[in-house]
Amino acid sequence: MNKPVKFKRTQKRTFSAHHMLISAARRAHERAEKQEVGWVYDVLSTMTFSALAIEALCNAIGQWVYEDWKDFESSSPSAKIRLLAERLDVDYDKEVDPWSTVLWLLKFRNLIAHPKPEQVVEEILLTQKTYDRDCFGMPNKPESKLEKWITLGNSKRALLAAEQIEDILTRKIPSNENTLGLHVDGWVGSTELHNDA
């Protein structure tokens, strides 16, 4: 009786979380733009995932361009950005986009990662018309500093910055089998006839 034919597949993939995080931010922003019920949470997701994608990208590229990147892993994301820009010979000016937006986004990341309670007090002078509207309608709640960051415009700004930084930094890394995971979320593989003799 003939043995069944078997094959052996070998696959290789270098995973970099920044691809997944930017994709999550992109999908959340697409939902937020529809402004359906709960869209503010999609804005929050877009901004959070964009910030996390930038940090993941820094760590992925850092290990390729610095032999001792582990020494920098506990550095702030803004310090990592500066280190990589210097090492990759990228024009970095913290006053100019996309760098200024990245620094703004990293401040947001810190707010969301280390939230603190806030007593929000607001005094508003109302006309009779706005008083009547607010009494019989839905008054706007007073917003915290964090909540004021969460806008559709900031969602778009955050996603664009993450995409631009990914493009700027990965363009400086030579594309080869070892850096595949930085440029795309893909893999390589081969299949051969397996002989179990």
C-alpha positions in Angstrom: 0.0 0.0 0.0 1.3 3.4 -0.9 1.9 5.9 1.8 0.0 9.2 1.6 2.1 12.0 0.2 3.1 14.6 2.8 4.4 18.1 2.4 6.4 20.3 4.7 5.7 24.0 4.7 8.1 26.4 6.3 6.8 29.9 6.9 8.6 33.0 8.3 7.0 36.2 9.4 8.4 39.2 11.3 5.5 40.6 13.2 5.3 44.3 13.9 2.3 45.5 15.8 2.3 49.0 14.1 0.5 47.5 11.1 -2.3 46.1 13.1 -2.6 49.3 15.2 -2.7 51.6 12.2 -5.3 49.4 10.6 -7.4 49.5 13.8 -7.1 53.3 13.9 -8.1 53.5 10.2 -11.2 51.4 10.6 -12.2 53.3 13.8 -11.8 56.6 11.9 -14.0 55.4 9.0 -16.7 54.5 11.5 -16.3 57.8 13.3 -16.8 59.8 10.1 -20.3 58.3 9.8 -21.1 59.9 13.1 -23.5 57.2 14.1 -24.4 56.5 17.7 -21.3 56.1 19.8 -19.0 57.7 17.2 -17.0 59.5 19.9 -15.7 56.1 21.0 -14.5 55.5 17.5 -12.6 58.8 17.7 -11.1 57.8 21.0 -10.0 54.5 19.4 -8.5 56.2 16.4 -6.5 58.5 18.5 -5.4 55.9 21.0 -4.4 53.3 18.3 -2.6 56.0 16.3 -0.5 56.9 19.3 0.2 53.2 20.1 1.1 52.6 16.4 3.8 55.3 16.5 5.4 53.8 19.6 5.2 50.3 18.1 6.8 51.6 14.9 9.6 53.2 16.9 10.3 49.9 18.7 10.2 47.9 15.5 12.6 50.3 13.6 14.7 50.9 16.7 15.8 47.3 16.9 16.9 47.3 13.3 18.9 50.5 13.4 20.3 50.3 17.0 22.2 47.3 18.1 21.5 48.2 21.7 17.8 49.3 21.3 16.9 47.6 24.6 18.7 50.4 26.3 16.2 52.8 24.9 13.0 50.8 25.2 12.0 52.5 28.5 12.6 55.9 27.0 9.6 58.1 26.2 8.0 57.8 22.8 9.0 61.4 21.9 12.7 60.6 22.8 12.5 57.5 20.6 11.2 59.5 17.7 14.1 62.0 18.0 16.6 59.1 18.3 15.3 57.4 15.2 15.1 60.7 13.2 18.7 61.4 14.0 19.9 57.9 13.2 18.0 57.7 9.9 19.0 61.2 8.9 15.4 62.4 8.7 14.7 66.1 9.0 13.1 66.5 12.4 11.5 69.8 13.6 9.2 69.5 16.5 7.4 72.7 15.4 6.5 71.3 11.9 4.1 68.6 10.9 4.0 65.7 11.1 6.4 65.9 14.0 4.4 68.5 15.9 1.3 66.4 15.6 3.1 63.3 16.8 4.2 65.1 19.9 0.7 66.4 20.4 -0.6 62.9 20.0 1.9 61.5 22.4 0.6 63.9 25.0 -2.8 62.6 24.4 -1.4 59.0 24.8 -0.1 60.0 28.2 -3.5 61.5 29.2 -5.3 58.3 28.2 -2.7 56.0 29.7 -2.6 57.8 33.0 -6.0 59.3 33.5 -6.8 61.3 36.6 -10.2 62.2 38.0 -11.1 65.8 37.3 -13.8 68.0 38.9 -15.4 69.9 36.0 -17.2 73.0 36.9 -18.7 75.3 34.3 -20.7 78.5 34.6 -22.8 79.5 31.6 -24.9 82.6 31.0 -28.1 81.7 29.3 -30.7 83.6 27.4 -34.3 82.7 27.9 -34.2 80.8 24.6 -31.2 78.7 25.5 -32.5 78.1 29.0 -35.8 76.8 27.6 -33.9 74.6 25.1 -31.6 73.2 27.7 -34.5 72.6 30.2 -36.6 70.8 27.8 -34.0 69.3 25.5 -30.6 67.9 26.2 -28.1 70.3 27.7 -24.4 69.7 26.9 -22.5 68.2 29.7 -19.4 69.9 31.0 -16.4 68.3 29.4 -13.1 67.3 31.0 -9.7 68.3 29.5 -9.4 64.7 28.1 -12.9 64.8 26.5 -12.2 68.1 24.8 -9.3 66.3 22.8 -11.8 63.8 21.4 -13.0 65.4 18.2 -13.5 64.2 14.6 -10.9 66.6 13.4 -8.4 65.3 16.0 -9.2 61.8 14.9 -8.2 62.6 11.3 -5.1 64.5 12.4 -3.9 61.5 14.6 -4.4 58.9 11.9 -2.7 61.1 9.3 0.3 61.7 11.5 0.7 57.9 12.2 0.6 57.1 8.5 3.0 59.9 7.6 5.5 58.8 10.3 5.3 55.2 9.2 6.0 56.4 5.6 8.9 58.7 6.5 10.7 56.2 8.8 10.2 53.0 6.8 11.3 54.7 3.6 14.8 55.0 5.2 15.0 51.3 6.0 16.3 49.1 3.1 13.7 46.6 2.0 14.8 43.0 2.2 13.6 39.7 3.6 14.8 40.7 7.1 12.9 44.0 7.2 9.7 42.7 5.5 7.8 43.1 8.8 8.6 46.8 8.9 7.3 47.6 5.4 4.3 45.2 5.2 2.5 42.7 7.3 3.5 39.7 5.2 5.4 36.5 5.2 7.5 34.3 3.1 7.3 30.5 2.8 8.2 27.4 0.9 6.7 24.0 0.6 8.6 20.8 -0.3 7.8 17.1 -0.5 8.2 15.5 2.9 9.8 12.2 3.1 9.3 10.4 6.5 11.6 7.6 5.7 
